[in-house]
Amino acid sequence: MSRRYIILARAAVLAVSASAAITPAMITLAMASPAGAAACAAKLGKSAQIIYNAVAPQVSGGGDLRGLVTDQTRGLVMSGQISRGDARPAAEAAGQCLEQLRS
């Protein structure tokens, strides 16, 4: 009788361990997807799309995404491609989509 409980307990521990190990990996893979980033970018407003298109080719896995978005947005404002008032919300929206490009 006690052997049966030991086997059930081991199975439960293995099931919990396996689900805990798989879940973070699945979440990371789901979040880092070029297709997901493109779908996200398609829903952006005009200014956010301009920022996304300027930053996307430069995104790398470990780079400073916030700094990259800030620098590119500042340049786009200075060149008159986006308005100063639109810059911050557009950069935040584009940044959410760009985050999905990291792999």
N, CA, C and O atoms as a GROMACS GRO file, in nm:
protein
  412
    1MET      N    1   0.082  -0.118   0.000
    1MET     CA    2   0.000   0.000   0.000
    1MET      C    3   0.087   0.126   0.000
    1MET      O    4   0.059   0.217  -0.077
    2SER      N    5   0.189   0.134   0.081
    2SER     CA    6   0.273   0.252   0.086
    2SER      C    7   0.352   0.269  -0.043
    2SER      O    8   0.383   0.382  -0.082
    3ARG      N    9   0.386   0.160  -0.110
    3ARG     CA   10   0.457   0.168  -0.237
    3ARG      C   11   0.372   0.240  -0.342
    3ARG      O   12   0.424   0.317  -0.423
    4ARG      N   13   0.244   0.215  -0.340
    4ARG     CA   14   0.151   0.280  -0.434
    4ARG      C   15   0.153   0.432  -0.414
    4ARG      O   16   0.155   0.507  -0.511
    5TYR      N   17   0.152   0.476  -0.289
    5TYR     CA   18   0.154   0.619  -0.260
    5TYR      C   19   0.287   0.683  -0.302
    5TYR      O   20   0.290   0.798  -0.346
    6ILE      N   21   0.393   0.610  -0.287
    6ILE     CA   22   0.524   0.660  -0.327
    6ILE      C   23   0.527   0.680  -0.479
    6ILE      O   24   0.576   0.782  -0.528
    7ILE      N   25   0.475   0.584  -0.552
    7ILE     CA   26   0.471   0.595  -0.698
    7ILE      C   27   0.384   0.713  -0.741
    7ILE      O   28   0.423   0.788  -0.830
    8LEU      N   29   0.270   0.730  -0.680
    8LEU     CA   30   0.183   0.842  -0.713
    8LEU      C   31   0.248   0.975  -0.678
    8LEU      O   32   0.236   1.073  -0.752
    9ALA      N   33   0.318   0.979  -0.565
    9ALA     CA   34   0.386   1.102  -0.525
    9ALA      C   35   0.497   1.137  -0.623
    9ALA      O   36   0.513   1.254  -0.659
   10ARG      N   37   0.573   1.037  -0.667
   10ARG     CA   38   0.680   1.063  -0.765
   10ARG      C   39   0.621   1.113  -0.897
   10ARG      O   40   0.676   1.204  -0.959
   11ALA      N   41   0.512   1.055  -0.940
   11ALA     CA   42   0.447   1.098  -1.064
   11ALA      C   43   0.399   1.243  -1.053
   11ALA      O   44   0.412   1.320  -1.148
   12ALA      N   45   0.345   1.278  -0.938
   12ALA     CA   46   0.299   1.416  -0.917
   12ALA      C   47   0.416   1.513  -0.919
   12ALA      O   48   0.405   1.621  -0.978
   13VAL      N   49   0.526   1.477  -0.856
   13VAL     CA   50   0.645   1.563  -0.854
   13VAL      C   51   0.699   1.580  -0.996
   13VAL      O   52   0.734   1.692  -1.036
   14LEU      N   53   0.705   1.473  -1.072
   14LEU     CA   54   0.753   1.482  -1.209
   14LEU      C   55   0.662   1.570  -1.295
   14LEU      O   56   0.710   1.648  -1.376
   15ALA      N   57   0.532   1.556  -1.277
   15ALA     CA   58   0.438   1.638  -1.354
   15ALA      C   59   0.453   1.785  -1.322
   15ALA      O   60   0.452   1.868  -1.413
   16VAL      N   61   0.468   1.819  -1.195
   16VAL     CA   62   0.486   1.958  -1.155
   16VAL      C   63   0.619   2.011  -1.205
   16VAL      O   64   0.626   2.124  -1.254
   17SER      N   65   0.724   1.932  -1.194
   17SER     CA   66   0.856   1.974  -1.239
   17SER      C   67   0.857   1.998  -1.390
   17SER      O   68   0.913   2.097  -1.437
   18ALA      N   69   0.795   1.908  -1.464
   18ALA     CA   70   0.792   1.922  -1.610
   18ALA      C   71   0.715   2.045  -1.652
   18ALA      O   72   0.759   2.118  -1.741
   19SER      N   73   0.601   2.071  -1.590
   19SER     CA   74   0.522   2.188  -1.629
   19SER      C   75   0.593   2.317  -1.590
   19SER      O   76   0.583   2.416  -1.662
   20ALA      N   77   0.664   2.318  -1.479
   20ALA     CA   78   0.737   2.438  -1.437
   20ALA      C   79   0.854   2.466  -1.531
   20ALA      O   80   0.886   2.582  -1.555
   21ALA      N   81   0.917   2.362  -1.584
   21ALA     CA   82   1.031   2.380  -1.673
   21ALA      C   83   0.987   2.422  -1.812
   21ALA      O   84   1.060   2.496  -1.879
   22ILE      N   85   0.873   2.378  -1.857
   22ILE     CA   86   0.828   2.406  -1.993
   22ILE      C   87   0.763   2.544  -2.004
   22ILE      O   88   0.782   2.612  -2.105
   23THR      N   89   0.690   2.586  -1.907
   23THR     CA   90   0.612   2.709  -1.916
   23THR      C   91   0.695   2.833  -1.950
   23THR      O   92   0.656   2.905  -2.042
   24PRO      N   93   0.806   2.861  -1.881
   24PRO     CA   94   0.883   2.980  -1.918
   24PRO      C   95   0.938   2.974  -2.060
   24PRO      O   96   0.942   3.076  -2.130
   25ALA      N   97   0.980   2.857  -2.104
   25ALA     CA   98   1.031   2.844  -2.240
   25ALA      C   99   0.922   2.871  -2.343
   25ALA      O  100   0.946   2.937  -2.444
   26MET      N  101   0.805   2.821  -2.316
   26MET     CA  102   0.694   2.842  -2.408
   26MET      C  103   0.656   2.990  -2.414
   26MET      O  104   0.626   3.042  -2.521
   27ILE      N  105   0.658   3.056  -2.301
   27ILE     CA  106   0.625   3.198  -2.298
   27ILE      C  107   0.728   3.278  -2.375
   27ILE      O  108   0.691   3.367  -2.452
   28THR      N  109   0.856   3.248  -2.357
   28THR     CA  110   0.962   3.320  -2.428
   28THR      C  111   0.948   3.302  -2.578
   28THR      O  112   0.961   3.399  -2.653
   29LEU      N  113   0.922   3.179  -2.623
   29LEU     CA  114   0.908   3.154  -2.766
   29LEU      C  115   0.787   3.226  -2.823
   29LEU      O  116   0.791   3.277  -2.935
   30ALA      N  117   0.680   3.231  -2.747
   30ALA     CA  118   0.560   3.298  -2.796
   30ALA      C  119   0.580   3.448  -2.807
   30ALA      O  120   0.524   3.512  -2.895
   31MET      N  121   0.661   3.504  -2.718
   31MET     CA  122   0.681   3.649  -2.718
   31MET      C  123   0.782   3.693  -2.822
   31MET      O  124   0.771   3.804  -2.875
   32ALA      N  125   0.881   3.611  -2.854
   32ALA     CA  126   0.985   3.649  -2.947
   32ALA      C  127   0.953   3.592  -3.085
   32ALA      O  128   0.999   3.484  -3.120
   33SER      N  129   0.874   3.665  -3.162
   33SER     CA  130   0.838   3.614  -3.293
   33SER      C  131   0.828   3.728  -3.393
   33SER      O  132   0.754   3.824  -3.373
   34PRO      N  133   0.905   3.716  -3.502
   34PRO     CA  134   0.896   3.818  -3.606
   34PRO      C  135   0.756   3.832  -3.665
   34PRO      O  136   0.712   3.942  -3.698
   35ALA      N  137   0.686   3.720  -3.678
   35ALA     CA  138   0.549   3.726  -3.731
   35ALA      C  139   0.457   3.802  -3.636
   35ALA      O  140   0.373   3.880  -3.679
   36GLY      N  141   0.473   3.777  -3.507
   36GLY     CA  142   0.394   3.848  -3.407
   36GLY      C  143   0.426   3.996  -3.406
   36GLY      O  144   0.336   4.080  -3.389
   37ALA      N  145   0.553   4.029  -3.423
   37ALA     CA  146   0.594   4.170  -3.427
   37ALA      C  147   0.535   4.239  -3.550
   37ALA      O  148   0.489   4.353  -3.541
   38ALA      N  149   0.536   4.171  -3.663
   38ALA     CA  150   0.480   4.229  -3.785
   38ALA      C  151   0.329   4.251  -3.772
   38ALA      O  152   0.276   4.352  -3.816
   39ALA      N  153   0.261   4.154  -3.710
   39ALA     CA  154   0.116   4.168  -3.689
   39ALA      C  155   0.087   4.284  -3.595
   39ALA      O  156  -0.008   4.359  -3.614
   40CYS      N  157   0.169   4.298  -3.494
   40CYS     CA  158   0.155   4.408  -3.399
   40CYS      C  159   0.179   4.542  -3.469
   40CYS      O  160   0.104   4.638  -3.450
   41ALA      N  161   0.283   4.548  -3.550
   41ALA     CA  162   0.318   4.672  -3.621
   41ALA      C  163   0.209   4.714  -3.719
   41ALA      O  164   0.189   4.833  -3.742
   42ALA      N  165   0.140   4.617  -3.776
   42ALA     CA  166   0.034   4.649  -3.872
   42ALA      C  167  -0.081   4.725  -3.806
   42ALA      O  168  -0.156   4.795  -3.874
   43LYS      N  169  -0.095   4.712  -3.675
   43LYS     CA  170  -0.202   4.780  -3.601
   43LYS      C  171  -0.161   4.916  -3.547
   43LYS      O  172  -0.243   4.987  -3.489
   44LEU      N  173  -0.035   4.953  -3.566
   44LEU     CA  174   0.015   5.080  -3.512
   44LEU      C  175  -0.035   5.199  -3.593
   44LEU      O  176  -0.070   5.187  -3.710
   45GLY      N  177  -0.037   5.314  -3.528
   45GLY     CA  178  -0.067   5.439  -3.597
   45GLY      C  179   0.050   5.480  -3.685
   45GLY      O  180   0.156   5.418  -3.681
   46LYS      N  181   0.031   5.584  -3.764
   46LYS     CA  182   0.132   5.627  -3.862
   46LYS      C  183   0.266   5.658  -3.798
   46LYS      O  184   0.369   5.607  -3.844
   47SER      N  185   0.268   5.740  -3.693
   47SER     CA  186   0.394   5.777  -3.629
   47SER      C  187   0.464   5.657  -3.569
   47SER      O  188   0.586   5.644  -3.580
   48ALA      N  189   0.388   5.569  -3.505
   48ALA     CA  190   0.447   5.449  -3.444
   48ALA      C  191   0.503   5.356  -3.551
   48ALA      O  192   0.606   5.292  -3.530
   49GLN      N  193   0.437   5.348  -3.665
   49GLN     CA  194   0.489   5.264  -3.773
   49GLN      C  195   0.619   5.320  -3.828
   49GLN      O  196   0.710   5.244  -3.863
   50ILE      N  197   0.629   5.452  -3.836
   50ILE     CA  198   0.754   5.513  -3.882
   50ILE      C  199   0.868   5.477  -3.788
   50ILE      O  200   0.977   5.443  -3.831
   51ILE      N  201   0.841   5.486  -3.658
   51ILE     CA  202   0.943   5.450  -3.558
   51ILE      C  203   0.977   5.302  -3.569
   51ILE      O  204   1.095   5.265  -3.570
   52TYR      N  205   0.876   5.217  -3.576
   52TYR     CA  206   0.897   5.073  -3.587
   52TYR      C  207   0.986   5.041  -3.708
   52TYR      O  208   1.082   4.966  -3.697
   53ASN      N  209   0.953   5.099  -3.822
   53ASN     CA  210   1.029   5.072  -3.945
   53ASN      C  211   1.173   5.122  -3.936
   53ASN      O  212   1.263   5.064  -3.997
   54ALA      N  213   1.195   5.229  -3.861
   54ALA     CA  214   1.331   5.282  -3.846
   54ALA      C  215   1.415   5.197  -3.751
   54ALA      O  216   1.536   5.184  -3.769
   55VAL      N  217   1.351   5.139  -3.650
   55VAL     CA  218   1.424   5.066  -3.546
   55VAL      C  219   1.436   4.917  -3.574
   55VAL      O  220   1.537   4.856  -3.541
   56ALA      N  221   1.335   4.857  -3.634
   56ALA     CA  222   1.330   4.711  -3.651
   56ALA      C  223   1.456   4.648  -3.710
   56ALA      O  224   1.501   4.545  -3.660
   57PRO      N  225   1.516   4.706  -3.815
   57PRO     CA  226   1.636   4.643  -3.870
   57PRO      C  227   1.755   4.642  -3.774
   57PRO      O  228   1.850   4.566  -3.794
   58GLN      N  229   1.750   4.724  -3.671
   58GLN     CA  230   1.863   4.736  -3.579
   58GLN      C  231   1.846   4.657  -3.450
   58GLN      O  232   1.937   4.654  -3.367
   59VAL      N  233   1.730   4.593  -3.432
   59VAL     CA  234   1.702   4.522  -3.307
   59VAL      C  235   1.785   4.394  -3.300
   59VAL      O  236   1.788   4.315  -3.394
   60SER      N  237   1.852   4.377  -3.186
   60SER     CA  238   1.927   4.254  -3.161
   60SER      C  239   1.883   4.197  -3.027
   60SER      O  240   1.821   4.267  -2.947
   61GLY      N  241   1.913   4.072  -3.002
   61GLY     CA  242   1.868   4.004  -2.882
   61GLY      C  243   1.906   4.071  -2.752
   61GLY      O  244   1.823   4.080  -2.662
   62GLY      N  245   2.027   4.119  -2.740
   62GLY     CA  246   2.071   4.172  -2.612
   62GLY      C  247   2.091   4.321  -2.608
   62GLY      O  248   2.140   4.374  -2.508
   63GLY      N  249   2.055   4.390  -2.714
   63GLY     CA  250   2.078   4.534  -2.721
   63GLY      C  251   1.985   4.615  -2.632
   63GLY      O  252   1.888   4.563  -2.578
   64ASP      N  253   2.017   4.742  -2.619
   64ASP     CA  254   1.936   4.834  -2.539
   64ASP      C  255   1.823   4.887  -2.627
   64ASP      O  256   1.839   4.987  -2.697
   65LEU      N  257   1.709   4.820  -2.622
   65LEU     CA  258   1.597   4.856  -2.708
   65LEU      C  259   1.543   4.994  -2.674
   65LEU      O  260   1.512   5.072  -2.764
   66ARG      N  261   1.532   5.026  -2.547
   66ARG     CA  262   1.479   5.157  -2.508
   66ARG      C  263   1.568   5.270  -2.561
   66ARG      O  264   1.518   5.369  -2.614
   67GLY      N  265   1.698   5.256  -2.546
   67GLY     CA  266   1.790   5.356  -2.597
   67GLY      C  267   1.784   5.371  -2.748
   67GLY      O  268   1.790   5.481  -2.802
   68LEU      N  269   1.771   5.258  -2.815
   68LEU     CA  270   1.762   5.258  -2.961
   68LEU      C  271   1.636   5.329  -3.008
   68LEU      O  272   1.640   5.411  -3.100
   69VAL      N  273   1.523   5.297  -2.944
   69VAL     CA  274   1.396   5.362  -2.979
   69VAL      C  275   1.403   5.512  -2.948
   69VAL      O  276   1.358   5.594  -3.028
   70THR      N  277   1.459   5.547  -2.835
   70THR     CA  278   1.470   5.688  -2.798
   70THR      C  279   1.554   5.766  -2.898
   70THR      O  280   1.515   5.873  -2.942
   71ASP      N  281   1.669   5.712  -2.934
   71ASP     CA  282   1.758   5.780  -3.028
   71ASP      C  283   1.693   5.796  -3.166
   71ASP      O  284   1.700   5.902  -3.227
   72GLN      N  285   1.632   5.688  -3.214
   72GLN     CA  286   1.568   5.695  -3.346
   72GLN      C  287   1.449   5.791  -3.345
   72GLN      O  288   1.428   5.866  -3.440
   73THR      N  289   1.371   5.788  -3.237
   73THR     CA  290   1.254   5.877  -3.228
   73THR      C  291   1.299   6.022  -3.225
   73THR      O  292   1.239   6.107  -3.291
   74ARG      N  293   1.402   6.051  -3.149
   74ARG     CA  294   1.456   6.188  -3.143
   74ARG      C  295   1.498   6.235  -3.282
   74ARG      O  296   1.469   6.348  -3.322
   75GLY      N  297   1.565   6.148  -3.356
   75GLY     CA  298   1.606   6.183  -3.492
   75GLY      C  299   1.488   6.205  -3.584
   75GLY      O  300   1.491   6.295  -3.669
   76LEU      N  301   1.384   6.125  -3.569
   76LEU     CA  302   1.265   6.141  -3.653
   76LEU      C  303   1.191   6.271  -3.621
   76LEU      O  304   1.136   6.335  -3.710
   77VAL      N  305   1.190   6.309  -3.495
   77VAL     CA  306   1.127   6.437  -3.456
   77VAL      C  307   1.209   6.552  -3.512
   77VAL      O  308   1.152   6.646  -3.568
   78MET      N  309   1.339   6.546  -3.498
   78MET     CA  310   1.427   6.655  -3.545
   78MET      C  311   1.420   6.672  -3.697
   78MET      O  312   1.435   6.782  -3.750
   79SER      N  313   1.397   6.560  -3.767
   79SER     CA  314   1.389   6.569  -3.914
   79SER      C  315   1.248   6.603  -3.962
   79SER      O  316   1.226   6.619  -4.082
   80GLY      N  317   1.153   6.613  -3.869
   80GLY     CA  318   1.017   6.652  -3.904
   80GLY      C  319   0.929   6.538  -3.954
   80GLY      O  320   0.819   6.563  -4.004
   81GLN      N  321   0.975   6.415  -3.940
   81GLN     CA  322   0.896   6.302  -3.989
   81GLN      C  323   0.780   6.268  -3.895
   81GLN      O  324   0.676   6.217  -3.939
   82ILE      N  325   0.798   6.295  -3.767
   82ILE     CA  326   0.688   6.280  -3.670
   82ILE      C  327   0.686   6.403  -3.581
   82ILE      O  328   0.788   6.469  -3.562
   83SER      N  329   0.569   6.432  -3.525
   83SER     CA  330   0.558   6.552  -3.441
   83SER      C  331   0.609   6.522  -3.300
   83SER      O  332   0.608   6.407  -3.255
   84ARG      N  333   0.651   6.625  -3.233
   84ARG     CA  334   0.701   6.611  -3.097
   84ARG      C  335   0.592   6.558  -3.003
   84ARG      O  336   0.620   6.477  -2.914
   85GLY      N  337   0.470   6.603  -3.022
   85GLY     CA  338   0.359   6.560  -2.938
   85GLY      C  339   0.323   6.413  -2.955
   85GLY      O  340   0.276   6.348  -2.862
   86ASP      N  341   0.346   6.360  -3.075
   86ASP     CA  342   0.316   6.219  -3.103
   86ASP      C  343   0.431   6.127  -3.064
   86ASP      O  344   0.412   6.006  -3.054
   87ALA      N  345   0.549   6.182  -3.043
   87ALA     CA  346   0.669   6.101  -3.028
   87ALA      C  347   0.662   6.000  -2.914
   87ALA      O  348   0.687   5.881  -2.935
   88ARG      N  349   0.630   6.044  -2.794
   88ARG     CA  350   0.633   5.953  -2.680
   88ARG      C  351   0.531   5.839  -2.691
   88ARG      O  352   0.570   5.722  -2.679
   89PRO      N  353   0.402   5.869  -2.713
   89PRO     CA  354   0.307   5.756  -2.723
   89PRO      C  355   0.337   5.664  -2.842
   89PRO      O  356   0.316   5.543  -2.835
   90ALA      N  357   0.384   5.722  -2.951
   90ALA     CA  358   0.418   5.640  -3.068
   90ALA      C  359   0.538   5.551  -3.039
   90ALA      O  360   0.541   5.435  -3.079
   91ALA      N  361   0.637   5.606  -2.970
   91ALA     CA  362   0.756   5.527  -2.935
   91ALA      C  363   0.720   5.414  -2.839
   91ALA      O  364   0.772   5.303  -2.851
   92GLU      N  365   0.632   5.441  -2.744
   92GLU     CA  366   0.589   5.337  -2.651
   92GLU      C  367   0.515   5.226  -2.723
   92GLU      O  368   0.537   5.108  -2.697
   93ALA      N  369   0.426   5.263  -2.814
   93ALA     CA  370   0.351   5.163  -2.891
   93ALA      C  371   0.445   5.080  -2.980
   93ALA      O  372   0.434   4.958  -2.986
   94ALA      N  373   0.536   5.149  -3.049
   94ALA     CA  374   0.631   5.079  -3.135
   94ALA      C  375   0.720   4.988  -3.053
   94ALA      O  376   0.754   4.878  -3.096
   95GLY      N  377   0.759   5.034  -2.935
   95GLY     CA  378   0.847   4.954  -2.848
   95GLY      C  379   0.784   4.823  -2.806
   95GLY      O  380   0.854   4.722  -2.792
   96GLN      N  381   0.653   4.822  -2.786
   96GLN     CA  382   0.585   4.698  -2.750
   96GLN      C  383   0.593   4.596  -2.864
   96GLN      O  384   0.609   4.477  -2.840
   97CYS      N  385   0.582   4.644  -2.985
   97CYS     CA  386   0.594   4.554  -3.100
   97CYS      C  387   0.739   4.511  -3.122
   97CYS      O  388   0.767   4.396  -3.153
   98LEU      N  389   0.831   4.605  -3.106
   98LEU     CA  390   0.972   4.576  -3.125
   98LEU      C  391   1.024   4.476  -3.024
   98LEU      O  392   1.116   4.399  -3.053
   99GLU      N  393   0.966   4.476  -2.906
   99GLU     CA  394   1.006   4.381  -2.801
   99GLU      C  395   0.988   4.236  -2.850
   99GLU      O  396   1.060   4.146  -2.807
  100GLN      N  397   0.892   4.216  -2.937
  100GLN     CA  398   0.865   4.082  -2.989
  100GLN      C  399   0.970   4.034  -3.088
  100GLN      O  400   0.977   3.915  -3.119
  101LEU      N  401   1.052   4.126  -3.138
  101LEU     CA  402   1.157   4.089  -3.233
  101LEU      C  403   1.280   4.030  -3.163
  101LEU      O  404   1.360   3.960  -3.226
  102ARG      N  405   1.294   4.057  -3.035
  102ARG     CA  406   1.410   4.004  -2.963
  102ARG      C  407   1.404   3.853  -2.961
  102ARG      O  408   1.299   3.793  -2.940
  103SER      N  409   1.519   3.793  -2.983
  103SER     CA  410   1.523   3.647  -2.980
  103SER      C  411   1.640   3.597  -2.902
  103SER      O  412   1.660   3.476  -2.889
   0.00000   0.00000   0.00000
